[in-house]
Amino acid sequence: MLDWIRQAQESKVQQLVKMAATIMAHRTGILAWYDCHISTGKVEGINNKIKVMKRTAYGFRDEHYFKLRL
């Protein structure tokens, strides 16, 4: 990974340099995946479903019904 980042930075191609900087900024998080395979995908999915319900319930006055749907 570090070899690719070095080559990207030396290439002087703006998109590659920016991508290399992004990868370096998130390097510890990316490499942590290989130590501990934990994903927040399920939590993000639940949060997304709640947001969709909130959008579809916009304008309803019964907050109790919304809590029941959750």
CHARMM internal coordinates of N, CA and C (Angstrom, degrees):
IC EDIT
DIST 1 N 1 CA 1.4366
DIST 1 CA 1 C 1.5359
ANGL 1 N 1 CA 1 C 110.12
DIST 1 C 2 N 1.3099
ANGL 1 CA 1 C 2 N 116.39
DIHE 1 N 1 CA 1 C 2 N -43.08
DIST 2 N 2 CA 1.4638
ANGL 1 C 2 N 2 CA 119.11
DIHE 1 CA 1 C 2 N 2 CA -178.62
DIST 2 CA 2 C 1.5267
ANGL 2 N 2 CA 2 C 111.92
DIHE 1 C 2 N 2 CA 2 C -66.06
DIST 2 C 3 N 1.3315
ANGL 2 CA 2 C 3 N 116.69
DIHE 2 N 2 CA 2 C 3 N -32.05
DIST 3 N 3 CA 1.4641
ANGL 2 C 3 N 3 CA 119.31
DIHE 2 CA 2 C 3 N 3 CA 177.51
DIST 3 CA 3 C 1.5231
ANGL 3 N 3 CA 3 C 110.75
DIHE 2 C 3 N 3 CA 3 C -64.26
DIST 3 C 4 N 1.3460
ANGL 3 CA 3 C 4 N 116.24
DIHE 3 N 3 CA 3 C 4 N -43.67
DIST 4 N 4 CA 1.4584
ANGL 3 C 4 N 4 CA 120.13
DIHE 3 CA 3 C 4 N 4 CA 179.44
DIST 4 CA 4 C 1.5262
ANGL 4 N 4 CA 4 C 110.73
DIHE 3 C 4 N 4 CA 4 C -63.11
DIST 4 C 5 N 1.3264
ANGL 4 CA 4 C 5 N 116.77
DIHE 4 N 4 CA 4 C 5 N -41.99
DIST 5 N 5 CA 1.4627
ANGL 4 C 5 N 5 CA 120.85
DIHE 4 CA 4 C 5 N 5 CA -179.81
DIST 5 CA 5 C 1.5258
ANGL 5 N 5 CA 5 C 110.18
DIHE 4 C 5 N 5 CA 5 C -62.58
DIST 5 C 6 N 1.3150
ANGL 5 CA 5 C 6 N 116.63
DIHE 5 N 5 CA 5 C 6 N -43.74
DIST 6 N 6 CA 1.4673
ANGL 5 C 6 N 6 CA 120.56
DIHE 5 CA 5 C 6 N 6 CA 178.42
DIST 6 CA 6 C 1.5218
ANGL 6 N 6 CA 6 C 110.56
DIHE 5 C 6 N 6 CA 6 C -61.14
DIST 6 C 7 N 1.3452
ANGL 6 CA 6 C 7 N 117.13
DIHE 6 N 6 CA 6 C 7 N -45.30
DIST 7 N 7 CA 1.4624
ANGL 6 C 7 N 7 CA 120.88
DIHE 6 CA 6 C 7 N 7 CA 179.41
DIST 7 CA 7 C 1.5260
ANGL 7 N 7 CA 7 C 111.40
DIHE 6 C 7 N 7 CA 7 C -64.16
DIST 7 C 8 N 1.3249
ANGL 7 CA 7 C 8 N 116.76
DIHE 7 N 7 CA 7 C 8 N -38.97
DIST 8 N 8 CA 1.4678
ANGL 7 C 8 N 8 CA 120.49
DIHE 7 CA 7 C 8 N 8 CA 179.08
DIST 8 CA 8 C 1.5185
ANGL 8 N 8 CA 8 C 110.92
DIHE 7 C 8 N 8 CA 8 C -64.52
DIST 8 C 9 N 1.3225
ANGL 8 CA 8 C 9 N 116.58
DIHE 8 N 8 CA 8 C 9 N -41.43
DIST 9 N 9 CA 1.4597
ANGL 8 C 9 N 9 CA 119.96
DIHE 8 CA 8 C 9 N 9 CA 179.77
DIST 9 CA 9 C 1.5272
ANGL 9 N 9 CA 9 C 111.47
DIHE 8 C 9 N 9 CA 9 C -67.57
DIST 9 C 10 N 1.3149
ANGL 9 CA 9 C 10 N 116.79
DIHE 9 N 9 CA 9 C 10 N -36.82
DIST 10 N 10 CA 1.4616
ANGL 9 C 10 N 10 CA 120.78
DIHE 9 CA 9 C 10 N 10 CA -179.91
DIST 10 CA 10 C 1.5244
ANGL 10 N 10 CA 10 C 112.55
DIHE 9 C 10 N 10 CA 10 C -75.37
DIST 10 C 11 N 1.3323
ANGL 10 CA 10 C 11 N 117.66
DIHE 10 N 10 CA 10 C 11 N -18.98
DIST 11 N 11 CA 1.4638
ANGL 10 C 11 N 11 CA 120.44
DIHE 10 CA 10 C 11 N 11 CA -177.14
DIST 11 CA 11 C 1.5263
ANGL 11 N 11 CA 11 C 112.53
DIHE 10 C 11 N 11 CA 11 C -71.12
DIST 11 C 12 N 1.3325
ANGL 11 CA 11 C 12 N 117.31
DIHE 11 N 11 CA 11 C 12 N -22.30
DIST 12 N 12 CA 1.4621
ANGL 11 C 12 N 12 CA 123.63
DIHE 11 CA 11 C 12 N 12 CA -179.13
DIST 12 CA 12 C 1.5355
ANGL 12 N 12 CA 12 C 113.04
DIHE 11 C 12 N 12 CA 12 C 65.33
DIST 12 C 13 N 1.3433
ANGL 12 CA 12 C 13 N 117.05
DIHE 12 N 12 CA 12 C 13 N 11.61
DIST 13 N 13 CA 1.4622
ANGL 12 C 13 N 13 CA 120.70
DIHE 12 CA 12 C 13 N 13 CA 173.61
DIST 13 CA 13 C 1.5232
ANGL 13 N 13 CA 13 C 106.62
DIHE 12 C 13 N 13 CA 13 C -80.70
DIST 13 C 14 N 1.3328
ANGL 13 CA 13 C 14 N 116.01
DIHE 13 N 13 CA 13 C 14 N 122.44
DIST 14 N 14 CA 1.4597
ANGL 13 C 14 N 14 CA 121.01
DIHE 13 CA 13 C 14 N 14 CA -170.54
DIST 14 CA 14 C 1.5326
ANGL 14 N 14 CA 14 C 112.41
DIHE 13 C 14 N 14 CA 14 C -56.83
DIST 14 C 15 N 1.3184
ANGL 14 CA 14 C 15 N 117.88
DIHE 14 N 14 CA 14 C 15 N -44.37
DIST 15 N 15 CA 1.4604
ANGL 14 C 15 N 15 CA 120.87
DIHE 14 CA 14 C 15 N 15 CA -178.63
DIST 15 CA 15 C 1.5302
ANGL 15 N 15 CA 15 C 111.76
DIHE 14 C 15 N 15 CA 15 C -64.53
DIST 15 C 16 N 1.3367
ANGL 15 CA 15 C 16 N 116.87
DIHE 15 N 15 CA 15 C 16 N -39.97
DIST 16 N 16 CA 1.4606
ANGL 15 C 16 N 16 CA 120.47
DIHE 15 CA 15 C 16 N 16 CA 179.47
DIST 16 CA 16 C 1.5234
ANGL 16 N 16 CA 16 C 111.59
DIHE 15 C 16 N 16 CA 16 C -68.91
DIST 16 C 17 N 1.3279
ANGL 16 CA 16 C 17 N 116.35
DIHE 16 N 16 CA 16 C 17 N -39.41
DIST 17 N 17 CA 1.4652
ANGL 16 C 17 N 17 CA 120.25
DIHE 16 CA 16 C 17 N 17 CA 178.70
DIST 17 CA 17 C 1.5265
ANGL 17 N 17 CA 17 C 109.55
DIHE 16 C 17 N 17 CA 17 C -63.73
DIST 17 C 18 N 1.3316
ANGL 17 CA 17 C 18 N 116.52
DIHE 17 N 17 CA 17 C 18 N -42.65
DIST 18 N 18 CA 1.4620
ANGL 17 C 18 N 18 CA 120.66
DIHE 17 CA 17 C 18 N 18 CA 179.51
DIST 18 CA 18 C 1.5311
ANGL 18 N 18 CA 18 C 110.67
DIHE 17 C 18 N 18 CA 18 C -64.98
DIST 18 C 19 N 1.3291
ANGL 18 CA 18 C 19 N 117.09
DIHE 18 N 18 CA 18 C 19 N -42.16
DIST 19 N 19 CA 1.4650
ANGL 18 C 19 N 19 CA 120.83
DIHE 18 CA 18 C 19 N 19 CA 178.87
DIST 19 CA 19 C 1.5273
ANGL 19 N 19 CA 19 C 110.53
DIHE 18 C 19 N 19 CA 19 C -64.38
DIST 19 C 20 N 1.3078
ANGL 19 CA 19 C 20 N 117.19
DIHE 19 N 19 CA 19 C 20 N -40.77
DIST 20 N 20 CA 1.4682
ANGL 19 C 20 N 20 CA 121.01
DIHE 19 CA 19 C 20 N 20 CA 178.66
DIST 20 CA 20 C 1.5266
ANGL 20 N 20 CA 20 C 110.50
DIHE 19 C 20 N 20 CA 20 C -62.73
DIST 20 C 21 N 1.3293
ANGL 20 CA 20 C 21 N 116.97
DIHE 20 N 20 CA 20 C 21 N -40.09
DIST 21 N 21 CA 1.4667
ANGL 20 C 21 N 21 CA 120.50
DIHE 20 CA 20 C 21 N 21 CA 178.36
DIST 21 CA 21 C 1.5275
ANGL 21 N 21 CA 21 C 110.78
DIHE 20 C 21 N 21 CA 21 C -65.59
DIST 21 C 22 N 1.3243
ANGL 21 CA 21 C 22 N 116.37
DIHE 21 N 21 CA 21 C 22 N -39.67
DIST 22 N 22 CA 1.4670
ANGL 21 C 22 N 22 CA 120.39
DIHE 21 CA 21 C 22 N 22 CA 178.50
DIST 22 CA 22 C 1.5210
ANGL 22 N 22 CA 22 C 110.85
DIHE 21 C 22 N 22 CA 22 C -64.47
DIST 22 C 23 N 1.3135
ANGL 22 CA 22 C 23 N 116.67
DIHE 22 N 22 CA 22 C 23 N -43.97
DIST 23 N 23 CA 1.4689
ANGL 22 C 23 N 23 CA 120.65
DIHE 22 CA 22 C 23 N 23 CA 179.33
DIST 23 CA 23 C 1.5256
ANGL 23 N 23 CA 23 C 110.06
DIHE 22 C 23 N 23 CA 23 C -63.15
DIST 23 C 24 N 1.3173
ANGL 23 CA 23 C 24 N 117.28
DIHE 23 N 23 CA 23 C 24 N -41.88
DIST 24 N 24 CA 1.4653
ANGL 23 C 24 N 24 CA 119.91
DIHE 23 CA 23 C 24 N 24 CA 179.05
DIST 24 CA 24 C 1.5282
ANGL 24 N 24 CA 24 C 111.49
DIHE 23 C 24 N 24 CA 24 C -65.16
DIST 24 C 25 N 1.3341
ANGL 24 CA 24 C 25 N 117.02
DIHE 24 N 24 CA 24 C 25 N -36.21
DIST 25 N 25 CA 1.4689
ANGL 24 C 25 N 25 CA 120.56
DIHE 24 CA 24 C 25 N 25 CA 179.81
DIST 25 CA 25 C 1.5266
ANGL 25 N 25 CA 25 C 111.40
DIHE 24 C 25 N 25 CA 25 C -66.68
DIST 25 C 26 N 1.3327
ANGL 25 CA 25 C 26 N 116.56
DIHE 25 N 25 CA 25 C 26 N -33.38
DIST 26 N 26 CA 1.4642
ANGL 25 C 26 N 26 CA 121.44
DIHE 25 CA 25 C 26 N 26 CA -177.34
DIST 26 CA 26 C 1.5266
ANGL 26 N 26 CA 26 C 112.55
DIHE 25 C 26 N 26 CA 26 C -105.97
DIST 26 C 27 N 1.3006
ANGL 26 CA 26 C 27 N 116.58
DIHE 26 N 26 CA 26 C 27 N 15.33
DIST 27 N 27 CA 1.4683
ANGL 26 C 27 N 27 CA 121.80
DIHE 26 CA 26 C 27 N 27 CA -173.45
DIST 27 CA 27 C 1.5264
ANGL 27 N 27 CA 27 C 113.24
DIHE 26 C 27 N 27 CA 27 C -57.98
DIST 27 C 28 N 1.3271
ANGL 27 CA 27 C 28 N 117.53
DIHE 27 N 27 CA 27 C 28 N -44.47
DIST 28 N 28 CA 1.4694
ANGL 27 C 28 N 28 CA 119.16
DIHE 27 CA 27 C 28 N 28 CA -177.82
DIST 28 CA 28 C 1.5241
ANGL 28 N 28 CA 28 C 111.22
DIHE 27 C 28 N 28 CA 28 C -64.63
DIST 28 C 29 N 1.3336
ANGL 28 CA 28 C 29 N 116.90
DIHE 28 N 28 CA 28 C 29 N -39.37
DIST 29 N 29 CA 1.4636
ANGL 28 C 29 N 29 CA 119.99
DIHE 28 CA 28 C 29 N 29 CA 178.02
DIST 29 CA 29 C 1.5175
ANGL 29 N 29 CA 29 C 112.62
DIHE 28 C 29 N 29 CA 29 C -67.55
DIST 29 C 30 N 1.3327
ANGL 29 CA 29 C 30 N 116.08
DIHE 29 N 29 CA 29 C 30 N -39.00
DIST 30 N 30 CA 1.4685
ANGL 29 C 30 N 30 CA 120.20
DIHE 29 CA 29 C 30 N 30 CA 178.84
DIST 30 CA 30 C 1.5206
ANGL 30 N 30 CA 30 C 110.06
DIHE 29 C 30 N 30 CA 30 C -64.99
DIST 30 C 31 N 1.3216
ANGL 30 CA 30 C 31 N 116.99
DIHE 30 N 30 CA 30 C 31 N -46.21
DIST 31 N 31 CA 1.4622
ANGL 30 C 31 N 31 CA 120.26
DIHE 30 CA 30 C 31 N 31 CA -178.63
DIST 31 CA 31 C 1.5266
ANGL 31 N 31 CA 31 C 112.36
DIHE 30 C 31 N 31 CA 31 C -71.87
DIST 31 C 32 N 1.3373
ANGL 31 CA 31 C 32 N 117.33
DIHE 31 N 31 CA 31 C 32 N -25.29
DIST 32 N 32 CA 1.4648
ANGL 31 C 32 N 32 CA 120.40
DIHE 31 CA 31 C 32 N 32 CA 178.74
DIST 32 CA 32 C 1.5230
ANGL 32 N 32 CA 32 C 111.49
DIHE 31 C 32 N 32 CA 32 C -64.25
DIST 32 C 33 N 1.3269
ANGL 32 CA 32 C 33 N 116.85
DIHE 32 N 32 CA 32 C 33 N -26.91
DIST 33 N 33 CA 1.4633
ANGL 32 C 33 N 33 CA 120.43
DIHE 32 CA 32 C 33 N 33 CA 179.34
DIST 33 CA 33 C 1.5319
ANGL 33 N 33 CA 33 C 110.44
DIHE 32 C 33 N 33 CA 33 C -58.88
DIST 33 C 34 N 1.2950
ANGL 33 CA 33 C 34 N 117.45
DIHE 33 N 33 CA 33 C 34 N -35.86
DIST 34 N 34 CA 1.4539
ANGL 33 C 34 N 34 CA 120.78
DIHE 33 CA 33 C 34 N 34 CA -177.42
DIST 34 CA 34 C 1.5276
ANGL 34 N 34 CA 34 C 112.34
DIHE 33 C 34 N 34 CA 34 C -75.78
DIST 34 C 35 N 1.3247
ANGL 34 CA 34 C 35 N 117.50
DIHE 34 N 34 CA 34 C 35 N -20.74
DIST 35 N 35 CA 1.4587
ANGL 34 C 35 N 35 CA 120.88
DIHE 34 CA 34 C 35 N 35 CA 175.97
DIST 35 CA 35 C 1.5199
ANGL 35 N 35 CA 35 C 111.74
DIHE 34 C 35 N 35 CA 35 C -84.64
DIST 35 C 36 N 1.3107
ANGL 35 CA 35 C 36 N 117.41
DIHE 35 N 35 CA 35 C 36 N -40.26
DIST 36 N 36 CA 1.4584
ANGL 35 C 36 N 36 CA 122.20
DIHE 35 CA 35 C 36 N 36 CA -174.94
DIST 36 CA 36 C 1.5288
ANGL 36 N 36 CA 36 C 108.64
DIHE 35 C 36 N 36 CA 36 C -143.02
DIST 36 C 37 N 1.3144
ANGL 36 CA 36 C 37 N 117.04
DIHE 36 N 36 CA 36 C 37 N 107.24
DIST 37 N 37 CA 1.4702
ANGL 36 C 37 N 37 CA 122.38
DIHE 36 CA 36 C 37 N 37 CA -174.28
DIST 37 CA 37 C 1.5269
ANGL 37 N 37 CA 37 C 111.10
DIHE 36 C 37 N 37 CA 37 C -78.58
DIST 37 C 38 N 1.3166
ANGL 37 CA 37 C 38 N 116.68
DIHE 37 N 37 CA 37 C 38 N 72.67
DIST 38 N 38 CA 1.4573
ANGL 37 C 38 N 38 CA 121.63
DIHE 37 CA 37 C 38 N 38 CA 177.87
DIST 38 CA 38 C 1.5218
ANGL 38 N 38 CA 38 C 107.92
DIHE 37 C 38 N 38 CA 38 C -110.98
DIST 38 C 39 N 1.3212
ANGL 38 CA 38 C 39 N 115.58
DIHE 38 N 38 CA 38 C 39 N 131.82
DIST 39 N 39 CA 1.4527
ANGL 38 C 39 N 39 CA 120.96
DIHE 38 CA 38 C 39 N 39 CA 179.21
DIST 39 CA 39 C 1.5247
ANGL 39 N 39 CA 39 C 109.74
DIHE 38 C 39 N 39 CA 39 C -123.67
DIST 39 C 40 N 1.3132
ANGL 39 CA 39 C 40 N 116.20
DIHE 39 N 39 CA 39 C 40 N 146.36
DIST 40 N 40 CA 1.4589
ANGL 39 C 40 N 40 CA 120.79
DIHE 39 CA 39 C 40 N 40 CA 176.56
DIST 40 CA 40 C 1.5292
ANGL 40 N 40 CA 40 C 110.71
DIHE 39 C 40 N 40 CA 40 C -98.47
DIST 40 C 41 N 1.3106
ANGL 40 CA 40 C 41 N 116.95
DIHE 40 N 40 CA 40 C 41 N 17.49
DIST 41 N 41 CA 1.4571
ANGL 40 C 41 N 41 CA 121.68
DIHE 40 CA 40 C 41 N 41 CA -176.50
DIST 41 CA 41 C 1.5142
ANGL 41 N 41 CA 41 C 113.44
DIHE 40 C 41 N 41 CA 41 C -58.89
DIST 41 C 42 N 1.3291
ANGL 41 CA 41 C 42 N 117.61
DIHE 41 N 41 CA 41 C 42 N -43.53
DIST 42 N 42 CA 1.4681
ANGL 41 C 42 N 42 CA 120.18
DIHE 41 CA 41 C 42 N 42 CA -178.99
DIST 42 CA 42 C 1.5240
ANGL 42 N 42 CA 42 C 110.89
DIHE 41 C 42 N 42 CA 42 C -65.18
DIST 42 C 43 N 1.3167
ANGL 42 CA 42 C 43 N 116.79
DIHE 42 N 42 CA 42 C 43 N -42.45
DIST 43 N 43 CA 1.4631
ANGL 42 C 43 N 43 CA 120.54
DIHE 42 CA 42 C 43 N 43 CA 179.75
DIST 43 CA 43 C 1.5274
ANGL 43 N 43 CA 43 C 110.06
DIHE 42 C 43 N 43 CA 43 C -64.75
DIST 43 C 44 N 1.3266
ANGL 43 CA 43 C 44 N 117.15
DIHE 43 N 43 CA 43 C 44 N -42.16
DIST 44 N 44 CA 1.4644
ANGL 43 C 44 N 44 CA 120.63
DIHE 43 CA 43 C 44 N 44 CA 178.39
DIST 44 CA 44 C 1.5211
ANGL 44 N 44 CA 44 C 110.52
DIHE 43 C 44 N 44 CA 44 C -63.24
DIST 44 C 45 N 1.3287
ANGL 44 CA 44 C 45 N 117.53
DIHE 44 N 44 CA 44 C 45 N -38.09
DIST 45 N 45 CA 1.4542
ANGL 44 C 45 N 45 CA 121.13
DIHE 44 CA 44 C 45 N 45 CA 177.80
DIST 45 CA 45 C 1.5195
ANGL 45 N 45 CA 45 C 112.14
DIHE 44 C 45 N 45 CA 45 C -63.87
DIST 45 C 46 N 1.3324
ANGL 45 CA 45 C 46 N 116.78
DIHE 45 N 45 CA 45 C 46 N -42.59
DIST 46 N 46 CA 1.4600
ANGL 45 C 46 N 46 CA 120.84
DIHE 45 CA 45 C 46 N 46 CA 177.71
DIST 46 CA 46 C 1.5238
ANGL 46 N 46 CA 46 C 110.24
DIHE 45 C 46 N 46 CA 46 C -64.05
DIST 46 C 47 N 1.3219
ANGL 46 CA 46 C 47 N 117.21
DIHE 46 N 46 CA 46 C 47 N -44.64
DIST 47 N 47 CA 1.4665
ANGL 46 C 47 N 47 CA 120.59
DIHE 46 CA 46 C 47 N 47 CA 177.86
DIST 47 CA 47 C 1.5236
ANGL 47 N 47 CA 47 C 111.39
DIHE 46 C 47 N 47 CA 47 C -60.05
DIST 47 C 48 N 1.3203
ANGL 47 CA 47 C 48 N 117.16
DIHE 47 N 47 CA 47 C 48 N -39.13
DIST 48 N 48 CA 1.4577
ANGL 47 C 48 N 48 CA 120.74
DIHE 47 CA 47 C 48 N 48 CA 179.18
DIST 48 CA 48 C 1.5250
ANGL 48 N 48 CA 48 C 110.57
DIHE 47 C 48 N 48 CA 48 C -65.25
DIST 48 C 49 N 1.3330
ANGL 48 CA 48 C 49 N 117.81
DIHE 48 N 48 CA 48 C 49 N -41.87
DIST 49 N 49 CA 1.4674
ANGL 48 C 49 N 49 CA 120.55
DIHE 48 CA 48 C 49 N 49 CA 178.57
DIST 49 CA 49 C 1.5252
ANGL 49 N 49 CA 49 C 111.00
DIHE 48 C 49 N 49 CA 49 C -62.50
DIST 49 C 50 N 1.3323
ANGL 49 CA 49 C 50 N 117.00
DIHE 49 N 49 CA 49 C 50 N -38.73
DIST 50 N 50 CA 1.4647
ANGL 49 C 50 N 50 CA 120.59
DIHE 49 CA 49 C 50 N 50 CA 177.78
DIST 50 CA 50 C 1.5271
ANGL 50 N 50 CA 50 C 110.16
DIHE 49 C 50 N 50 CA 50 C -64.39
DIST 50 C 51 N 1.3264
ANGL 50 CA 50 C 51 N 117.57
DIHE 50 N 50 CA 50 C 51 N -42.10
DIST 51 N 51 CA 1.4633
ANGL 50 C 51 N 51 CA 120.61
DIHE 50 CA 50 C 51 N 51 CA 178.81
DIST 51 CA 51 C 1.5253
ANGL 51 N 51 CA 51 C 111.15
DIHE 50 C 51 N 51 CA 51 C -62.66
DIST 51 C 52 N 1.3332
ANGL 51 CA 51 C 52 N 116.97
DIHE 51 N 51 CA 51 C 52 N -40.39
DIST 52 N 52 CA 1.4700
ANGL 51 C 52 N 52 CA 120.52
DIHE 51 CA 51 C 52 N 52 CA 178.85
DIST 52 CA 52 C 1.5222
ANGL 52 N 52 CA 52 C 109.92
DIHE 51 C 52 N 52 CA 52 C -64.21
DIST 52 C 53 N 1.3343
ANGL 52 CA 52 C 53 N 117.41
DIHE 52 N 52 CA 52 C 53 N -42.73
DIST 53 N 53 CA 1.4672
ANGL 52 C 53 N 53 CA 120.37
DIHE 52 CA 52 C 53 N 53 CA 177.79
DIST 53 CA 53 C 1.5241
ANGL 53 N 53 CA 53 C 110.84
DIHE 52 C 53 N 53 CA 53 C -62.13
DIST 53 C 54 N 1.3208
ANGL 53 CA 53 C 54 N 117.49
DIHE 53 N 53 CA 53 C 54 N -39.38
DIST 54 N 54 CA 1.4624
ANGL 53 C 54 N 54 CA 120.69
DIHE 53 CA 53 C 54 N 54 CA 179.08
DIST 54 CA 54 C 1.5230
ANGL 54 N 54 CA 54 C 110.56
DIHE 53 C 54 N 54 CA 54 C -63.83
DIST 54 C 55 N 1.3390
ANGL 54 CA 54 C 55 N 116.72
DIHE 54 N 54 CA 54 C 55 N -39.98
DIST 55 N 55 CA 1.4638
ANGL 54 C 55 N 55 CA 119.57
DIHE 54 CA 54 C 55 N 55 CA 179.69
DIST 55 CA 55 C 1.5229
ANGL 55 N 55 CA 55 C 111.16
DIHE 54 C 55 N 55 CA 55 C -67.05
DIST 55 C 56 N 1.3405
ANGL 55 CA 55 C 56 N 117.15
DIHE 55 N 55 CA 55 C 56 N -41.86
DIST 56 N 56 CA 1.4589
ANGL 55 C 56 N 56 CA 119.41
DIHE 55 CA 55 C 56 N 56 CA -178.95
DIST 56 CA 56 C 1.5204
ANGL 56 N 56 CA 56 C 111.54
DIHE 55 C 56 N 56 CA 56 C -71.79
DIST 56 C 57 N 1.3254
ANGL 56 CA 56 C 57 N 118.40
DIHE 56 N 56 CA 56 C 57 N -24.21
DIST 57 N 57 CA 1.4595
ANGL 56 C 57 N 57 CA 122.15
DIHE 56 CA 56 C 57 N 57 CA -179.25
DIST 57 CA 57 C 1.5240
ANGL 57 N 57 CA 57 C 112.27
DIHE 56 C 57 N 57 CA 57 C -91.58
DIST 57 C 58 N 1.3221
ANGL 57 CA 57 C 58 N 117.85
DIHE 57 N 57 CA 57 C 58 N 5.37
DIST 58 N 58 CA 1.4604
ANGL 57 C 58 N 58 CA 120.76
DIHE 57 CA 57 C 58 N 58 CA -177.40
DIST 58 CA 58 C 1.5220
ANGL 58 N 58 CA 58 C 109.61
DIHE 57 C 58 N 58 CA 58 C -59.64
DIST 58 C 59 N 1.3059
ANGL 58 CA 58 C 59 N 116.22
DIHE 58 N 58 CA 58 C 59 N 128.40
DIST 59 N 59 CA 1.4565
ANGL 58 C 59 N 59 CA 121.23
DIHE 58 CA 58 C 59 N 59 CA 178.84
DIST 59 CA 59 C 1.5188
ANGL 59 N 59 CA 59 C 113.21
DIHE 58 C 59 N 59 CA 59 C 100.60
DIST 59 C 60 N 1.3358
ANGL 59 CA 59 C 60 N 117.91
DIHE 59 N 59 CA 59 C 60 N -19.18
DIST 60 N 60 CA 1.4615
ANGL 59 C 60 N 60 CA 119.26
DIHE 59 CA 59 C 60 N 60 CA 176.99
DIST 60 CA 60 C 1.5171
ANGL 60 N 60 CA 60 C 109.06
DIHE 59 C 60 N 60 CA 60 C -71.78
DIST 60 C 61 N 1.3080
ANGL 60 CA 60 C 61 N 115.87
DIHE 60 N 60 CA 60 C 61 N 144.32
DIST 61 N 61 CA 1.4600
ANGL 60 C 61 N 61 CA 119.61
DIHE 60 CA 60 C 61 N 61 CA -176.87
DIST 61 CA 61 C 1.5226
ANGL 61 N 61 CA 61 C 112.70
DIHE 60 C 61 N 61 CA 61 C -98.48
DIST 61 C 62 N 1.3151
ANGL 61 CA 61 C 62 N 116.94
DIHE 61 N 61 CA 61 C 62 N -11.20
DIST 62 N 62 CA 1.4623
ANGL 61 C 62 N 62 CA 120.46
DIHE 61 CA 61 C 62 N 62 CA -174.97
DIST 62 CA 62 C 1.5291
ANGL 62 N 62 CA 62 C 109.92
DIHE 61 C 62 N 62 CA 62 C -90.97
DIST 62 C 63 N 1.3052
ANGL 62 CA 62 C 63 N 116.08
DIHE 62 N 62 CA 62 C 63 N 96.91
DIST 63 N 63 CA 1.4596
ANGL 62 C 63 N 63 CA 121.24
DIHE 62 CA 62 C 63 N 63 CA -179.89
DIST 63 CA 63 C 1.5277
ANGL 63 N 63 CA 63 C 110.87
DIHE 62 C 63 N 63 CA 63 C -69.36
DIST 63 C 64 N 1.3140
ANGL 63 CA 63 C 64 N 117.29
DIHE 63 N 63 CA 63 C 64 N -30.01
DIST 64 N 64 CA 1.4670
ANGL 63 C 64 N 64 CA 121.43
DIHE 63 CA 63 C 64 N 64 CA 179.03
DIST 64 CA 64 C 1.5300
ANGL 64 N 64 CA 64 C 110.58
DIHE 63 C 64 N 64 CA 64 C -62.11
DIST 64 C 65 N 1.3367
ANGL 64 CA 64 C 65 N 117.90
DIHE 64 N 64 CA 64 C 65 N -41.51
DIST 65 N 65 CA 1.4634
ANGL 64 C 65 N 65 CA 121.26
DIHE 64 CA 64 C 65 N 65 CA 178.82
DIST 65 CA 65 C 1.5282
ANGL 65 N 65 CA 65 C 110.60
DIHE 64 C 65 N 65 CA 65 C -63.49
DIST 65 C 66 N 1.3200
ANGL 65 CA 65 C 66 N 116.87
DIHE 65 N 65 CA 65 C 66 N -39.62
DIST 66 N 66 CA 1.4592
ANGL 65 C 66 N 66 CA 119.89
DIHE 65 CA 65 C 66 N 66 CA 178.13
DIST 66 CA 66 C 1.5279
ANGL 66 N 66 CA 66 C 110.83
DIHE 65 C 66 N 66 CA 66 C -61.96
DIST 66 C 67 N 1.3187
ANGL 66 CA 66 C 67 N 116.95
DIHE 66 N 66 CA 66 C 67 N -42.64
DIST 67 N 67 CA 1.4630
ANGL 66 C 67 N 67 CA 120.47
DIHE 66 CA 66 C 67 N 67 CA 178.33
DIST 67 CA 67 C 1.5173
ANGL 67 N 67 CA 67 C 111.19
DIHE 66 C 67 N 67 CA 67 C -64.13
DIST 67 C 68 N 1.3300
ANGL 67 CA 67 C 68 N 118.09
DIHE 67 N 67 CA 67 C 68 N -35.49
DIST 68 N 68 CA 1.4598
ANGL 67 C 68 N 68 CA 120.88
DIHE 67 CA 67 C 68 N 68 CA 176.48
DIST 68 CA 68 C 1.5249
ANGL 68 N 68 CA 68 C 111.05
DIHE 67 C 68 N 68 CA 68 C -64.57
DIST 68 C 69 N 1.3171
ANGL 68 CA 68 C 69 N 116.80
DIHE 68 N 68 CA 68 C 69 N -39.87
DIST 69 N 69 CA 1.4695
ANGL 68 C 69 N 69 CA 120.05
DIHE 68 CA 68 C 69 N 69 CA 179.08
DIST 69 CA 69 C 1.5206
ANGL 69 N 69 CA 69 C 111.36
DIHE 68 C 69 N 69 CA 69 C -65.87
DIST 69 C 70 N 1.3364
ANGL 69 CA 69 C 70 N 116.30
DIHE 69 N 69 CA 69 C 70 N -33.80
DIST 70 N 70 CA 1.4690
ANGL 69 C 70 N 70 CA 119.28
DIHE 69 CA 69 C 70 N 70 CA 178.34
DIST 70 CA 70 C 1.5038
ANGL 70 N 70 CA 70 C 109.27
DIHE 69 C 70 N 70 CA 70 C -67.38
END
COOR INIT
IC SEED 1 N 1 CA 1 C
IC BUILD
